[in-house]
Amino acid sequence: MAHFETNAIRTQTERTQYKEHSTPTFLTSSFTFDNAEHMRAMFAGEASGNIYSRYSNPSTNELVEKVCLMEGAEAGFTTASGMSAVFTSIIAFLKQGDHVIASRAVFGSTHQILTNILPRWGITFTYVDPTAVNTWEKAVQPNTKMLLVETPSNPGLTLIDMEAAGKFAKAHQLIFNVDNCFATPYLQQPIKYGADIVVHSATKWMDGQGRVLGGLIVGKEELMPEVQTFIRHSGPAMSPFNAWLISKSLETLAVRMDRHCSNALRLANYLEDHSEVNKVLYPHHPSHPQYDLGRKQMNQGGGIVTFEVKGGIERGSRFIDAIKMISISSNLGDARSIVTHPSSTTHSKLNTAECLAVGITPGLVRISVGLEHIDDIIGDIGQALAKSKQVLKIAI
Ligand SMILES: Cc1ncc(COP(=O)(O)O)c(C=O)c1O
């Protein structure tokens, strides 16, 4: 089997009669059939090929094949966004009366699905402490069907011990569903630890340049018919254009992630020593409470650094206002560094207690560390820390 980088570059749709070098994009809603019998056989599943782009398309197929190779998965599907991947990966398998065990540290919209949407359909959930798999046993019910986790979590960078979680899921015959968006398959492959399903927001590091939305669900072949039925008939299809763009972006995922990670580690080191910073979190920094686990299951620490600026929420906002180069945006995983304030944006629907339970303090700042020169990233953050301190002094 070829190496990760080679698969990322050399997996592409069959070359057409035009002998193009770069993979083409198949912007077509539907496909044609040779005759009535061919059309019948295609719909009956007796012949293979593409019927309609809500079902499949060569561009989305290419992306699925590539991500399956990266994750060590057997099959998968693309979706229009990361959230449609998360939602599909839950709803395709569960029915009224079922129960989910979920890590408490999940993305804000995933929290909304669990707390606001699924209960309307009679699907319940129990949150568990992401850092203590040994306490999960008591959450198991006779109707529990799925274990849902995100590692590292957004934005608290809490890690799940995937080996222990995989054994737990297997012992209770639960579908083990891992959101691998923050790490990407370049840094960790949850299937190695027993994940049945891996979901991605391809909007983030996979696109890598903040252009399009996309999602993926990959995993065991035997689980895919349910996903296929849900996707075909409810329609969260990814645009072939987005699939083409994300697939091209994956050609450079490895080199981009190497630089995102080395920049992020340099920034974490800088912030750790800074007198205006209370706490820094980065999975491959020794100060992370789960550092050993981070080293064990992630090749590198990822591109996100979070920190708590001294002075709470007011200082946090002043810090963001003082930033000059880094973009103030809610996205992450871009070539451009981005600063976000989770408690007032992505996690604003959570109350204070819910935020604190997943490590989101009012002054927590999340940096998606980009590909600019690290000295310029550190320079901008350093000047904003200094300026926000001065403003605070004047204000007092
Ligand atoms: C861990 C995680 N999962 C899912 C999503 C949702 O992805 P999308 O915005 O592509 O719907 C996000 C978005 O930030 C995320 O961070």
PDBQT file of the ligand as one rigid body, heavy atoms in Angstrom, charges set to zero:
ROOT
HETATM    1  C1  LIG A 401     -15.428  19.121  15.578  1.00  0.00    +0.000 C 
HETATM    2  C2  LIG A 401     -16.396  19.695  14.598  1.00  0.00    +0.000 A 
HETATM    3  N1  LIG A 401     -17.331  18.891  14.046  1.00  0.00    +0.000 NA
HETATM    4  C3  LIG A 401     -18.231  19.365  13.162  1.00  0.00    +0.000 A 
HETATM    5  C4  LIG A 401     -18.228  20.701  12.793  1.00  0.00    +0.000 A 
HETATM    6  C5  LIG A 401     -19.245  21.201  11.822  1.00  0.00    +0.000 C 
HETATM    7  O1  LIG A 401     -18.703  21.389  10.568  1.00  0.00    +0.000 OA
HETATM    8  P1  LIG A 401     -19.375  22.303   9.426  1.00  0.00    +0.000 P 
HETATM    9  O2  LIG A 401     -19.199  23.722   9.863  1.00  0.00    +0.000 OA
HETATM   10  O3  LIG A 401     -18.633  21.940   8.190  1.00  0.00    +0.000 OA
HETATM   11  O4  LIG A 401     -20.812  21.943   9.347  1.00  0.00    +0.000 OA
HETATM   12  C6  LIG A 401     -17.275  21.560  13.334  1.00  0.00    +0.000 A 
HETATM   13  C7  LIG A 401     -17.254  22.984  12.959  1.00  0.00    +0.000 C 
HETATM   14  O5  LIG A 401     -16.497  23.768  13.505  1.00  0.00    +0.000 OA
HETATM   15  C8  LIG A 401     -16.330  21.041  14.255  1.00  0.00    +0.000 A 
HETATM   16  O6  LIG A 401     -15.389  21.821  14.801  1.00  0.00    +0.000 OA
ENDROOT
TORSDOF 0
